[in-house]
Amino acid sequence: MIHIALNKKLMAANGPMILDIDIDIVPGSFTTLYGPSGAGKTSILRMISGLLSVDEGHIIMCNNVWLNTKKGICLKPQQRKIGFVFQDYTLFPNMTVKENLIYALEKGQDTQIVKELIDTIELAELQDRRPDKLSGGQKQRVALARALVRKPEILLLDEPLSALDQSMRIKLQDYILSVHKKYKLTTILISHEISEVIKMSDNVIQLDKGRIHKQGKPLDIFTTKQVSGKFQFSGEVIDIKQEEVIYVVTVLIGTNFVKIIAEENEIKTINIGDTIIVASKAFNPLLQKI
């Protein structure tokens, strides 16, 4: 088990804020930190990585102590098995894709991992290009590969997909899930996109003003009741049209538009722009607002 307890006084947009969390994370799981801007999400990742000091707390990574303020233990960032992917890529502009990955190797580390990651994240055609010749999605794939070079125990993702368009965002989600499973990572993501959180996460920690507001499975966090069925998707309501006694609800799921037949009582609280869950039960689609 990974135990993280952190306490720190931060300066938020509305003034001083005490960040105080105590969480357990199952190794190999995918956890998302969700909440409004200024809730302390990025600060938590920076404290886990050792880039930001902690006033009081401890981080125990499967019996290995990374931080214990009472005992004066605080491993340096390079001593922690962390992979960190930022929103702004932070690639070296004077190096090719392959050189960026090689530079991330530890001294004496086998270079085979570079070739493996180039194949896994499909960078072969890009490996000799420099960052200024890459699109935003390609840069983020390189940043993801570079974060994995040292075979981290924890992968930290600070809104890495927020600057990408919808289709590229979906592709990068799939890459992240693929490497998460292949390398048996413990992954912690920051995201504001509910559909992304539901698709990717095993567990969600909802934060507000430095405290844990809710914690649990994505559907338990974002819905008011249990939804069961053969399939479940989340999407955005694009259009609602009445046709005689029924309604046709058009939902954007990923890059696809899906039309759902609904009754009046199902769409009473649903408006265009809402994020909803589309589920099936005995072949009848069910809609629930998130």
C-alpha positions in Angstrom: 0.0 0.0 0.0 1.1 3.6 -0.7 0.3 5.9 2.2 0.5 9.7 1.6 -0.2 12.2 4.4 0.7 15.8 3.6 0.1 19.1 5.5 1.3 22.4 4.1 0.3 26.1 4.3 -0.2 27.4 0.7 -1.0 30.7 -0.7 -4.1 30.3 -2.9 -5.9 32.9 -5.0 -8.2 33.8 -2.2 -5.5 33.9 0.5 -3.7 31.4 2.8 -5.0 27.8 2.6 -4.0 24.7 4.6 -3.6 21.6 2.5 -4.2 18.6 4.6 -4.7 15.2 3.1 -4.3 11.6 4.2 -4.8 8.9 1.5 -4.0 5.3 0.7 -3.4 4.3 -2.9 -3.3 0.7 -4.1 -0.1 -0.1 -6.1 -0.9 -0.5 -9.7 -4.1 1.6 -9.6 -5.0 4.7 -11.6 -6.1 7.6 -9.3 -7.3 11.0 -10.5 -7.2 14.2 -8.4 -10.3 16.2 -9.3 -11.5 19.6 -8.1 -11.5 23.3 -8.9 -8.5 25.4 -9.7 -6.6 26.3 -6.5 -7.7 23.2 -4.6 -4.1 22.0 -4.2 -4.0 19.3 -6.8 -0.7 20.3 -8.5 0.9 21.0 -5.1 0.2 17.4 -4.0 2.0 16.0 -7.1 4.9 18.4 -6.5 5.1 17.2 -2.9 5.0 13.5 -3.9 7.8 14.1 -6.4 9.9 16.1 -3.9 9.8 19.3 -5.9 7.8 21.1 -3.1 8.6 20.9 0.6 6.1 19.7 3.2 5.4 21.3 6.5 4.4 18.0 8.1 3.7 14.5 6.8 5.0 11.3 5.4 5.1 9.3 2.1 5.5 5.5 2.4 5.9 3.7 -0.9 5.3 0.0 -0.3 7.4 0.0 2.9 10.0 2.4 1.5 10.0 5.7 3.3 10.3 8.7 0.9 9.3 11.3 3.5 8.9 11.4 7.2 9.1 15.0 8.6 9.2 13.7 12.3 12.2 11.6 11.6 13.9 14.1 9.3 13.6 11.8 6.2 13.2 13.5 2.9 14.5 11.8 -0.3 15.6 14.1 -3.1 13.5 14.0 -6.3 16.1 12.0 -8.1 16.0 9.4 -5.3 12.3 8.9 -5.8 11.1 6.5 -8.5 8.9 9.1 -10.1 7.9 9.9 -13.7 6.3 13.4 -14.1 4.5 14.6 -17.2 3.6 18.3 -17.3 1.1 20.2 -19.4 3.9 22.2 -21.2 6.0 19.2 -22.4 9.4 20.6 -21.1 11.4 18.9 -23.9 15.0 20.0 -24.8 14.6 22.0 -28.0 18.1 21.3 -29.2 17.7 17.5 -29.0 15.9 15.0 -31.2 13.1 12.8 -29.8 15.5 9.9 -29.3 18.2 12.2 -27.7 15.5 13.5 -25.3 14.9 9.9 -24.2 18.5 9.0 -24.0 19.3 12.0 -21.9 16.7 10.9 -19.3 18.6 7.6 -18.7 20.2 7.0 -15.4 24.0 6.5 -15.4 24.8 3.0 -16.5 21.2 2.2 -17.4 20.5 -0.2 -20.3 19.5 1.8 -23.4 17.1 -0.9 -24.5 14.3 0.8 -22.7 14.6 3.7 -25.1 13.9 1.5 -28.1 11.1 -0.3 -26.3 9.4 3.0 -25.5 9.8 4.3 -29.1 8.1 1.2 -30.3 5.4 1.2 -27.5 4.4 4.8 -28.0 4.9 4.7 -31.8 7.6 7.3 -32.0 9.8 5.5 -34.7 8.9 8.0 -37.4 9.5 10.9 -35.1 12.7 9.8 -33.3 15.1 12.0 -35.4 12.9 15.1 -35.3 13.4 18.0 -32.9 10.5 19.4 -30.8 9.9 22.4 -33.1 8.9 19.9 -35.8 6.3 18.1 -33.7 2.6 18.8 -33.1 1.3 19.2 -29.5 0.1 15.6 -29.4 3.4 14.3 -30.6 5.3 16.4 -28.1 3.1 15.0 -25.3 3.8 11.4 -26.5 7.5 12.1 -26.3 7.1 13.7 -22.8 5.2 10.6 -21.7 7.9 8.3 -23.1 10.7 10.3 -21.4 8.9 10.1 -18.0 8.9 6.3 -18.3 12.6 5.9 -19.2 13.8 5.3 -15.6 11.0 2.8 -15.0 9.2 4.8 -12.3 7.1 3.3 -9.5 4.6 6.2 -9.7 3.6 8.2 -12.9 2.4 11.7 -12.1 0.3 13.5 -14.8 -0.4 17.2 -14.3 -3.2 17.9 -16.8 -1.0 16.6 -19.7 -3.9 16.6 -22.2 -5.7 19.8 -21.5 -4.1 21.7 -24.4 -5.0 19.1 -27.0 -8.1 18.8 -29.3 -10.7 16.1 -28.6 -9.5 13.5 -31.1 -5.9 13.8 -30.0 -6.9 13.8 -26.4 -8.6 10.5 -26.8 -5.6 9.0 -28.6 -3.3 10.1 -25.8 -5.7 8.7 -23.2 -5.3 5.3 -24.9 -1.5 5.6 -24.9 -1.5 6.4 -21.2 -3.8 3.5 -20.3 -1.6 1.2 -22.4 1.7 2.1 -20.7 0.0 2.1 -17.3 -1.0 -1.5 -17.8 2.1 -2.7 -19.6 4.5 -1.3 -17.0 2.2 -2.0 -14.1 2.4 1.6 -13.0 0.8 3.4 -10.1 -0.6 6.5 -11.9 -1.9 9.7 -10.4 -3.6 12.1 -12.9 -4.9 15.6 -12.5 -7.9 16.3 -14.8 -10.9 18.6 -15.1 -12.7 16.5 -17.8 -15.3 14.2 -16.2 -15.5 11.9 -19.2 -11.7 11.5 -19.1 -11.8 10.8 -15.4 -14.5 8.1 -15.8 -12.7 6.5 -18.7 -9.3 6.2 -17.1 -9.6 6.0 -13.3 -10.0 3.3 -10.8 -10.3 5.8 -8.0 -11.1 9.5 -7.8 -10.1 11.9 -5.0 -12.2 15.1 -5.2 -10.5 18.0 -3.5 -11.8 21.4 -2.3 -9.8 24.1 -0.6 -7.0 21.7 0.3 -9.2 19.0 1.8 -10.6 15.7 0.5 -14.3 16.3 -0.3 -15.1 12.9 -1.7 -13.2 9.7 -2.6 -14.3 6.6 -4.4 -15.0 5.0 -7.8 -15.7 7.5 -10.6 -19.4 6.7 -11.0 -20.0 7.0 -7.2 -18.4 10.4 -7.2 -20.1 11.9 -10.2 -23.6 10.3 -10.2 -26.4 10.4 -7.6 -27.4 6.8 -8.0 -26.0 3.5 -9.1 -26.2 2.8 -12.8 -25.9 -0.8 -14.1 -26.0 -2.2 -17.6 -24.2 -4.0 -20.4 -22.3 -0.9 -21.3 -21.6 2.6 -19.9 -20.3 5.7 -21.7 -20.0 9.3 -20.7 -20.5 12.1 -23.2 -21.7 15.7 -23.8 -25.3 16.5 -24.7 -25.2 18.3 -28.1 -28.9 18.5 -28.9 -32.4 17.6 -27.5 -35.3 17.5 -29.9 -38.9 16.5 -29.2 -40.6 14.3 -31.8 -44.2 13.7 -30.9 -44.3 12.0 -27.5 -40.6 11.1 -27.3 -37.3 13.0 -27.2 -34.1 12.4 -29.3 -31.0 13.3 -27.4 -27.8 13.7 -29.4 -24.7 12.8 -27.3 -21.0 13.4 -28.3 -19.1 10.3 -27.0 -15.5 10.7 -27.9 -15.5 11.8 -31.5 -18.8 10.0 -32.3 -22.4 11.4 -32.2 -25.0 9.0 -30.8 -28.7 9.6 -30.9 -30.7 8.2 -27.9 -34.5 7.9 -27.6 -35.6 9.2 -24.2 -38.9 9.9 -22.4 -39.8 13.3 -20.9 -39.1 12.2 -17.3 -35.5 11.2 -18.3 -34.6 14.6 -19.7 -36.2 16.9 -17.2 -32.9 17.8 -15.6 -30.7 17.4 -18.7 -29.7 20.4 -20.8 -27.5 21.0 -23.8 -23.8 21.1 -22.7 -24.4 18.7 -19.7 -22.1 15.7 -19.3 -24.2 12.5 -18.9 -23.8 8.7 -18.6 -25.4 6.6 -21.3 -26.0 3.1 -20.1 -28.0 0.1 -21.3 -30.4 -2.1 -19.4 -32.2 -4.9 -21.2 -31.3 -3.1 -24.5 -33.0 0.1 -23.4 -30.6 3.1 -23.1 -30.7 5.0 -19.8 -29.5 8.6 -19.4 -28.2 10.1 -16.1 -26.8 13.6 -15.6 -23.3 13.8 -14.0 
